[in-house]
Each structure stands twice: as structure tokens, then as C-alpha cells.
């Protein structure tokens, strides 16, 4: 055999023997916010993509699907569970469609401030919670970021006390814990997926809704909601979720890159959302909303009515062990 044929044959053997070394893994990454530079989820996603692709020398390619392109709440979460979607950053209502225990984070008035919430999210409690999700659904919770401190908005009147909510129809995300919360305050809850919310408000299907500043801006909800009360009833979350089979298929270097990328994304995500939360009044007044601020005593009225029944509901319907574990972490991280 001539030398040139030997070289060609040797090269062919090498290529056939080591295809995995050159194989690129695609990580599809879905989220629900618009692909804009003022949206925390998307800015965080871009930072994740940049870090992971660079840290793995391109062995992982990250494809971002913003604005619910991968489907609504349940289809997106089912895709992560099945592994047809490798990763998603989803709000607690969406996560609840496949993993009910996330509902405990909807218990109202849990934290002292943003820093306290983050200490809970970064405590050993998160690993225990993630391990349970892996066992039950094959989904790993890599971390938690803010979905904004949630406030009540409506098109009817200012809300100063729980009595002002009596008879209102309030949109909630598809999560039974939010149903219990709204009912405890005398209003009527209606579960509507996020993508359908603007139309529901415009068509007066509901009188109001509850969300943080980021989401109010993202979906231009202020166009159909004149009043907002800064009660801060729930510190809503976005979970950074990955299919466990995919995660375990990664090399140690790739897994480290994903873990670090998530931490970078979460830091950006939390800061952007918290900055909007802390400046809620001027931001929302600028877009034409009438903002009602509450005193600690007024917030106490809401807490007194809402927290005990919602906590009791969560203990019964989700599990006392989940609730007790969360409250233990909350107490351990107070300052």
C-alpha cells in the first residue's frame, strides 16, 4: 500500500474511533420573558450562554428560546421532564404543573427583605428540595432567582385593606397555593396562564392580578390596570431547572461550566429584578399607575388573614414536612 493511502486510512480510523471528542452537545434553554435587554431572564440567559460556551470550548452550544417560544407553562415543564428540552427558567406557577411542592414558596409574607430571601434560597434547604425534585420528576433545581415581589393590581379601585378586595376577580398563576391566598383575602381567584393574561385583563375576564414590577412591565399590564398596592404578599421565584439525565451526561468540565453559568445568571437576574422592586413606586407611576403604599401595620392586616390559612393549606395539601423545612430555613437565616 502506498504511503498516501496509508495516511488516508490512518486518518479515517482516527476519525471513526473518536467521534465523541468532537461531538457538540446542544443545550436548549427556554424562558418566558421577551428577548429585551431590560428583561432579567433574557439578560441572564445571554450571560449563561456566553459563559458555558466559552468554559467548555464550544463542546456545549446553548440555544435560547425566549418569550415562551417552547410552549406555555405545562408543555415547557413536561419537555424538561422528558428531556426534549434540556433547561428552562420558569416561574413557580409553571413548576407547580409538574412538581407541586414548589407551592410552599407561595406562602405569603415569608421574608424580611431581598437579602433574607436569597439567604434562604442559597441555604442547604435548596439542595434538599432539589434532591426531592430529582427523585420525583427527574428535574434538578440548580438555583432560585427572583420573579419579583408580588403585589395586587386591579382596574376597579385602590386597595388599602383586605376588605377592599372583597368580590374582586383576581387572576392567579395556575397554582393552588395562590388560590388559597386570594380566597383568604375575600377575592375570587381565576387561574389563567401567563401568556393569556394581557388579553384576559383587556377583555375584563378578571378585575385584577398579582405580579412583580418586572412582569407588569414585560407584558405591559399597566395598560389595563390603573391601581397597584405595594403589599409584597409573595416573594415569587424563577427556578433554574435542568433535565437530570442531561445533567448527568455532561463531563465534569461541562457540568462545572453549567453550574458556574447558572450562578452568574442568577446574580444578574436577582439584581435586575430587585432594582425594579425597590423602585416600584416611581417606575409604575411613570407608566400611569396609581400606587398605594402600605404601612407595616396595614401589611400586618393582610398577613394576619393570609398566612395562617395558606400555611395550613400547604401543610395539608403539599406536606407538613416541606413547610416545616422551609420555615426552619427562614428562621435560621434571619438577622
C-alpha positions in Angstrom: 0.0 0.0 0.0 1.4 3.4 -1.0 2.2 5.9 1.8 -0.5 8.3 0.8 -3.1 5.5 1.1 -1.7 4.5 4.5 -2.0 8.1 5.7 -5.6 8.4 4.4 -6.5 5.1 6.0 -5.0 6.1 9.3 -6.8 9.4 9.3 -10.1 7.6 8.6 -9.5 5.2 11.5 -8.8 8.1 13.9 -12.0 10.0 12.8 -14.1 6.8 13.2 -12.6 6.0 16.6 -13.0 9.4 18.2 -16.3 11.0 17.1 -17.4 11.8 20.6 -14.4 14.0 21.1 -15.7 16.4 18.5 -19.4 16.0 19.2 -21.2 19.1 20.3 -24.0 19.0 22.8 -26.9 21.3 22.3 -28.5 22.7 25.4 -31.9 24.2 24.6 -32.7 26.9 27.2 -36.3 28.3 27.4 -37.7 31.2 29.4 -40.9 33.3 29.3 -39.7 36.9 29.1 -39.2 39.0 26.0 -35.8 39.0 24.3 -35.1 42.5 25.5 -32.1 44.0 27.4 -34.4 45.2 30.2 -35.7 41.7 31.0 -33.8 39.9 33.7 -34.4 36.4 32.4 -33.1 37.2 29.0 -30.0 39.2 30.1 -29.2 36.3 32.5 -29.7 33.7 29.7 -27.2 35.5 27.5 -24.7 35.6 30.3 -25.2 31.9 30.8 -24.7 31.1 27.1 -21.5 33.2 26.9 -20.0 31.5 30.0 -20.9 27.9 29.2 -19.8 28.1 25.5 -16.5 29.7 26.5 -15.8 27.5 29.5 -16.5 24.3 27.5 -14.5 25.5 24.4 -17.7 25.1 22.4 -18.5 21.5 23.4 -21.9 22.8 24.6 -23.9 25.0 22.3 -26.6 27.0 24.1 -29.8 27.8 22.1 -32.1 30.3 23.8 -35.8 30.2 23.3 -37.3 33.4 24.9 -40.9 34.6 25.3 -42.5 31.2 25.7 -41.4 30.0 22.3 -41.1 26.5 23.6 -44.7 26.5 24.8 -46.8 27.6 27.7 -46.3 26.6 31.3 -47.1 22.9 31.4 -45.7 22.0 28.0 -42.4 23.6 28.8 -42.1 21.8 32.1 -43.2 18.5 30.6 -40.5 19.0 28.0 -37.8 19.5 30.7 -39.1 16.4 32.5 -39.0 14.3 29.3 -35.6 15.7 28.2 -36.8 17.1 24.9 -35.9 20.5 26.5 -32.6 20.4 28.4 -33.1 23.6 30.6 -35.7 26.1 31.5 -36.0 29.1 33.8 -39.6 29.0 34.9 -41.8 30.8 37.5 -43.2 28.9 40.4 -46.7 28.5 38.8 -45.2 26.7 35.8 -43.1 24.5 38.0 -46.1 23.5 40.0 -47.6 21.8 37.0 -45.1 19.0 37.4 -43.8 19.5 41.0 -46.5 20.5 43.5 -44.2 21.2 46.5 -42.8 24.4 44.9 -46.2 25.8 46.1 -44.8 26.3 49.6 -42.9 29.3 48.3 -46.2 30.9 47.7 -47.0 31.1 51.4 -47.3 34.9 51.9 -45.1 37.3 53.9 -42.2 34.9 54.5 -39.1 37.1 54.4 -37.7 40.3 56.0 -36.2 41.6 52.7 -34.5 40.6 49.5 -31.2 39.6 51.3 -33.1 37.3 53.6 -34.9 35.6 50.8 -31.6 35.0 49.0 -30.1 33.5 52.2 -32.9 31.0 52.3 -32.6 30.2 48.6 -28.8 29.6 48.9 -29.0 27.6 52.2 -28.8 23.8 52.5 -32.6 23.8 52.2 -32.2 24.2 48.4 -30.2 21.0 47.9 -32.7 19.0 49.9 -35.6 20.5 47.9 -33.7 19.8 44.6 -32.9 16.2 45.6 -36.6 15.6 46.1 -37.5 17.1 42.7 -34.9 14.8 41.1 -36.3 11.7 42.7 -39.9 12.5 41.8 -39.6 14.2 38.4 -36.1 13.8 37.1 -35.6 17.6 37.2 -32.7 19.3 39.0 -33.3 22.7 40.6 -29.9 24.4 40.1 -30.9 27.6 41.9 -33.6 30.3 42.5 -33.8 33.9 41.3 -36.5 36.5 41.8 -39.7 36.7 39.8 -40.4 40.0 41.7 -42.1 40.7 44.9 -45.7 40.3 44.1 -48.3 43.0 44.5 -52.0 43.2 43.8 -53.2 45.3 40.8 -56.7 46.0 39.6 -58.9 48.2 37.3 -61.6 49.0 39.9 -60.3 50.8 43.0 -57.3 51.4 45.3 -56.7 48.6 47.8 -55.8 49.8 51.3 -57.2 46.9 53.4 -58.3 43.3 52.7 -61.9 44.5 52.7 -61.2 46.5 49.5 -60.6 43.2 47.7 -63.9 41.6 48.6 -65.7 40.5 45.4 -62.8 41.2 43.1 -62.0 38.6 40.4 -58.2 38.2 40.6 -56.1 36.3 38.1 -53.6 33.9 39.6 -51.0 31.7 38.1 -52.0 28.0 37.8 -51.0 27.1 41.4 -53.4 26.0 44.1 -51.5 27.9 46.8 -52.3 31.2 45.1 -55.9 30.1 45.0 -55.8 29.7 48.8 -54.1 33.1 49.2 -56.6 35.1 47.2 -59.6 33.3 48.8 -58.2 34.1 52.2 -58.5 37.9 51.4 -62.1 37.7 50.2 -61.5 37.8 46.4 -62.3 35.3 43.7 -59.3 33.6 42.1 -59.1 32.6 38.4 -56.2 30.6 37.1 -55.0 31.9 33.8 -51.7 31.1 32.0 -49.2 33.9 31.8 -49.4 34.1 28.0 -53.1 34.7 28.2 -53.1 37.3 31.0 -52.9 40.6 29.0 -55.9 39.6 26.9 -57.9 38.5 30.0 -57.3 41.9 31.6 -58.2 43.8 28.4 -61.4 41.8 28.0 -62.3 42.2 31.7 -62.4 38.5 32.2 -60.8 39.4 35.6 -60.6 42.7 37.5 -57.0 42.3 38.7 -53.9 40.2 39.1 -50.8 39.9 41.2 -47.2 40.2 39.9 -43.9 41.9 40.5 -42.7 45.0 38.7 -40.7 43.1 36.1 -43.7 41.2 34.8 -46.0 44.2 34.9 -43.6 45.9 32.6 -42.8 42.9 30.5 -46.4 42.3 29.5 -47.5 46.0 29.7 -50.1 45.0 32.2 -50.3 48.7 33.3 -52.3 49.3 30.1 -55.3 47.6 31.6 -54.6 48.0 35.4 -54.9 51.5 36.9 -54.3 50.6 40.6 -51.5 48.8 42.3 -51.0 48.2 46.1 -47.4 47.5 47.2 -48.3 44.9 49.7 -45.5 42.5 48.8 -47.5 39.4 49.7 -45.3 36.8 48.0 -41.6 36.7 47.0 -42.1 34.9 43.7 -39.3 32.9 42.2 -37.8 31.8 39.0 -36.3 28.3 39.2 -33.2 27.4 37.1 -34.1 23.8 36.0 -32.3 21.2 34.1 -33.2 17.7 33.0 -31.3 15.3 35.3 -30.4 12.8 32.6 -28.8 15.5 30.5 -27.0 17.0 33.5 -25.5 13.6 34.4 -24.5 13.1 30.7 -22.2 16.1 30.9 -18.4 15.7 31.6 -17.1 17.1 34.9 -15.8 20.2 33.0 -19.2 20.7 31.3 -21.1 20.3 34.5 -18.9 22.8 36.3 -19.4 25.3 33.4 -23.2 24.9 33.7 -23.2 25.3 37.5 -21.0 28.4 37.2 -23.1 29.8 34.4 -26.2 29.4 36.5 -24.6 31.3 39.4 -23.6 34.1 37.1 -27.1 34.2 35.6 -28.8 34.2 39.0 -26.6 37.1 40.2 -27.7 39.2 37.2 -31.3 38.1 37.4 -31.6 38.9 41.2 -30.0 42.3 40.9 -32.1 43.4 37.9 -35.4 42.2 39.5 -34.6 43.6 42.9 -33.6 47.0 41.5 -37.1 47.2 39.9 -38.8 46.0 43.1 -37.0 48.6 45.2 -38.0 51.4 42.8 -41.6 50.2 42.2 -43.4 53.4 43.0 -41.6 55.8 40.6 -41.3 53.1 37.9 -45.1 52.3 37.9 -46.2 55.9 38.4 -44.2 56.8 35.3 -46.3 54.3 33.2 -49.5 55.8 34.6 -50.4 53.6 37.5 -51.9 54.9 40.8 -49.6 53.4 43.5 -50.8 52.7 47.1 -48.1 52.2 49.7 -48.9 50.4 52.9 -47.6 50.9 56.4 -46.2 47.9 58.4 -49.5 47.8 60.4 -51.6 47.7 57.2 -49.4 44.9 55.8 -49.9 43.1 59.2 -53.7 43.0 58.5 -53.0 41.2 55.2 -50.5 38.8 56.9 -52.9 38.0 59.8 -55.6 37.0 57.3 -53.5 35.3 54.7 -50.5 33.5 56.2 -52.2 31.1 58.7 -54.8 29.6 56.3 -52.3 29.4 53.4 -49.7 27.7 55.6 -52.4 25.3 56.9 -53.5 24.5 53.4 -49.9 23.9 52.3 -49.3 21.6 55.3 -52.3 19.5 54.4 -52.1 19.5 50.6 -48.4 19.6 50.0 -47.0 18.2 53.2 -46.1 19.4 56.7 -42.5 18.2 56.2 -42.0 20.6 53.2 -43.5 23.5 55.1 -41.6 22.9 58.3 -38.3 22.5 56.4 -38.8 25.9 54.7 -39.8 27.7 57.9 -36.8 26.2 59.6 -34.5 27.7 56.9 -36.3 31.0 57.2 -35.7 31.2 61.0 -32.1 30.0 60.6 -31.3 32.8 58.1 -32.9 35.7 59.9 -30.6 38.6 61.1 
